[in-house]
C-alpha cells in the first residue's frame, strides 16, 4: 500500500492562495472601518450644524452676525463651527452657511449646512 500526500509545491501554492485571501479580507475590513469612522464624523458634524442653525433662527437677531464662531464638545471631540452670512436679492432674507470642523483653522471642513433666514418683522 502506497501512501500519497501533498507535494511541497502544492502546499506552497495553497499557502499563497490563503495568504492572498487573508490580505484581501484585511483590506476590506480596514476600508469598512474607515467608512464607519467617516460616517460617525459626518453624523456628529451634521448634528452640530443643525443645532447652530436652530439657535440662529431662534435668536431672532437681524441681521445675523457674520463670521460668528464657537466650539462645542461632543463625543469626546471638540468641534468648531462658524457662520458665514451672505446677502440675497431679497432685502429681508440672508443666506447662512454653517461650517463645522474638528480643526480650529477650518482647513478641513467636516460638513457645511446652508439655509436662508428671514427677518422676523
N, C-alpha and C positions, 0 to 999 in steps of 0.2 A: 504494500500500500504506500503510495507516494503522496506526501502532503504538499499542498500548494498554498502559498501565501502571496501577499503583495510584494512586488519588487520595490526596491529603493526608489526608482523613478516614479512609480505610481504613488507612493507615499508622498514624495516631494510635490508632485502635481496636485494632489488632494490638499496638502497643506497650503500651497499657493492659492488655490481656489478659496479656501476658508479664510485666509488672510485678506484677500481682496474683498470678500463678502463682509468681513469684520470692519474693514476701513470704510466701505460704503455705508454700513449701518451707523458707524460712528459719525460720519459726516452728516447723515440725515438727522441724527439726534441733535447734533450741535446746531444745525440750521433751524430745527424745530424749537429748541430752547431760546435761540436768539429771536425768533419770531414772537414767542411768548413774552419775552422781556420788552420788545418794542411795542407790543400791544398794551402791556401794562403802562408803559410810559405815555403812550398816546391817550389811554383812558384817563389817567390822573391829570394830564395836561388839559384835556378837554373839560374835565370837571372844574378845574380851576378857572379856565377861560369862561365857562358858562356862569360860574359864581360871580366873577368880576362883572360880566355883562348885566346880571341881575341886580347887583349892587349899584351899578351905574344907572340903570333905569329907575331904581327905587329912590335914588338920591334927589331926583327932580331938579338937579342943578343945571342951569342953562346959561351959556353953552357948556358942554362937558369940558373939563380940564384936559388940555392936550399934554401928551408926554408924561402923564401921571404914572408913577412906578411904585412897586411894592414887592413884598415877598410873603410867602406863606409856607408853612411846614406841613407836609402831608406824606404819609407812608415813609417816615424816616428820611425824607429828602426835602431840601429847601428849594422851592420853586420860585422863580422870579417872573413877574408879569409887568406889562406896560400897556398903556392905551395910546393909540395914535388916532387923533381926531382929524377928519377932513371935512371941508365944506362941500355942500352939494349945490345943485342948481336951485333947489328949494330952500329959501332962507330959514324956514323953521325946522329944517332937518339936517342932521350931521351923520356922516358915516364914521363908525368907530371900529377900529381893528384892535383886537386884544391879542397880544403875543405872549406866549408862555415858554420859558426856557429853564433848564437847570443850571445854566451859565449866566452869571450876573451881567456879563458884557453882551449877551444875546448873540454871540457868534454862531450858536447852533440852536435855532428855534425849534421847539418840540411841536408846537401847534399854533395855529392862527385862527381866530374867530372874528368874522366881520358881521356887522349888523348896522342898522340905521336907528337913530334915536330922534324922536320928535319932541319939539318944545312942548312943555306941559300946558302952556296957555292956549 
